[in-house]
Amino acid sequence: MIKKFIYLENKAFLRSASFGANLVMKIIIGLLMLYFSMIFIGMGIGVFYILKKMNLEPLSIINKFLIYYLLFDLIVRLLLQAIPVLNIKPLLVLPFKKNTIVHYALGKTSLSFFNIIHALFFIPFSIVLVSEGYNVTGVIFWHLAIFSLVYINNFLNIILSNIDKFFIFFIALIVGLGAAQYYNLFDITSFTAPVFQNFYELKGLFLVPVLLLLLLYGFTFKYFRKNLFLDTGLSQKADVATTENLSWLNQFGSLGTFLKNDIKLIKRNKRSKMTIIMSVVFLFYGFLFFGNPFHLYVNILAGIFVSGGFLFVFGQFVPSWDSSYYQLMMTQNIPYRGYIMSKWWLIVIVTFISTLLASFYLFFGWETYLIIVIGAIYNIGVNSHLVLLGGAFTKTPIDLNSAGGAFGDKKAFNINAMLLAIPKVALPVALYAGGFYLGDKTLALSLVGGAGVLGFIFRNKVFSIIEKKYKSEKYSTISAYKQKN
């Protein structure tokens, strides 16, 4: 039965209309996986001897900061690791047992690179521990406990990705603990480090995370098994019908029509509402950098993210937000320029509002807030164009009508979007670093801000290029949006 599932998924990939794009992207992702694999193997072997040279006890130091390692792993999973997705409805009318479908979907995650990458660090590190005289039994039990926690993260990612209130609560908890640690208000490692150390010293304690893993797997299995029906996700909660004319936007002609559509889309759908929540979270990104002299050379990165949260989380999926009715739009007499301009103006307006809301960074001084303003100028003049251009290649359909059926992918971020986001981050950092190398901070900020101003001045020329690219990708985009899995 499992072989049949693998066969069906392989056929779905090969027959996909976007097979070429998927293949190229998978090759790029494969090279990145190889790169990070080599890094983790090197770290697993070398970290022991590096800590020894610093006159530190390697295992106790690893255990002290292991809580941050696991929390960071969970955050990365929530952002990047896709939850198990299967084209469920066709399978439910075939003689497949529901338990088998769920076990297979959950089992897919066991072979995820997000789990394997940890083995490339902890296995070499454990071998080094044994070779350096550490107790073999203790190292094995410690290793089993840590991997149980890694797989607990794996299933927590699945659960948190499907229960919105848990996801929001967990993010708030992570931010709170991180801020308390950063400002020396509360040190969580003083409580967690002894627990991790006892996995090595107390031989039976490793059974606790193992049992927790088994319980969590059972809970996750029951959660998806309960929702595995043909009509799951089709029923909608009945609410009082309301209308929003937003008639004041009519004065902007076709541009106003598109803006009204986008505003209604954001207000009426859970997935699009999440972009607003994430934009607010991005506002506090600067606390990780501002006020710390060590981060002086990458402060512009904080300015980019603080003002551009909406640009990154909403703009990266233009035009995928309209994928459910994109074919209908293309049959209408709709000017592409007006469509692109409406998305651009929405990004510009929210970027401007974010910059105003970020005025509390004046606490760090005018110079800090100036970095945010410069970042906003760059986002409006350059990154807004890059994100719209990237939309022509990000052909990921978004089902806004789904109420969250079993194995429905609710992520608002994926690895493809991350790769396309790299130039948006690398270019301003390169300009800033070049200005610093050639002159000082004033020149660095001038180069970044100047690039943003030039991008704004020549926006019409840039829009022509973007419009041409959207037209050339029109039919491949429509074909990709037809894919159901």
Disulfide bonds with the S-S distance in Angstrom:
none
